[in-house]
Amino acid sequence: MKLIGLAALLFLSIPSFANDWSQATKVAEINTGYTGGFILFRTEKAHHNPKNCDAAFYAVRQGDAEVDQILSVLLAAQKSGGSIQVGVNSSKCDQHGRISVSRIRSLP
């Protein structure tokens, strides 16, 4: 019975994560080099913004995501013209009110 409950909990929680992904889009602009190590970037399509944060840029901050890994994926996608999906934190904005990025998905 405990296994069924655990499986049901896992199954029901998966859709909530799926809704945190943007539509497939391309990287339009990357801004980096800020003190404290964070990235601001824009995409070609509208930002995924479930928390109604400031939608000018996506923000990637250490503590919310692995900044170096995300920068690497963003640069590769921008250079190759490939598409990405942006995973955002749907429960909070970053400390300056921007959309808080938690992960990036590189698409073929």
FENKA-V755892 format. One record per backbone hydrogen bond with DSSP energy under -0.5 kcal/mol. CO is the residue of the C=O (numbers start at 1). NH is the residue of the N-H. Records with the same first field share a line. If there is no record, write none. Layout:
CO = NH + NH
This chain:
1 = 5
2 = 6
3 = 7
4 = 8
5 = 9
6 = 10
7 = 11
8 = 12
9 = 13
10 = 14
11 = 15
13 = 17
14 = 17 + 18
15 = 19
17 = 20
18 = 21
20 = 88
25 = 84
26 = 44
29 = 42
31 = 40
34 = 37
37 = 62
38 = 34
39 = 60
40 = 31
41 = 58
42 = 28 + 29
47 = 49
49 = 52
54 = 99
57 = 99
58 = 41
59 = 61 + 101
60 = 39
61 = 64 + 65
65 = 63 + 67
66 = 70
67 = 71
68 = 72
69 = 73
70 = 74
71 = 75
72 = 76
73 = 77
74 = 78
75 = 79
76 = 80
77 = 81 + 82
82 = 27
83 = 107
84 = 25
85 = 87 + 105
86 = 22 + 88
87 = 102 + 103
88 = 90
89 = 92
92 = 100
94 = 97
97 = 54
98 = 94
99 = 59 + 101
100 = 89
103 = 87
104 = 106
105 = 85
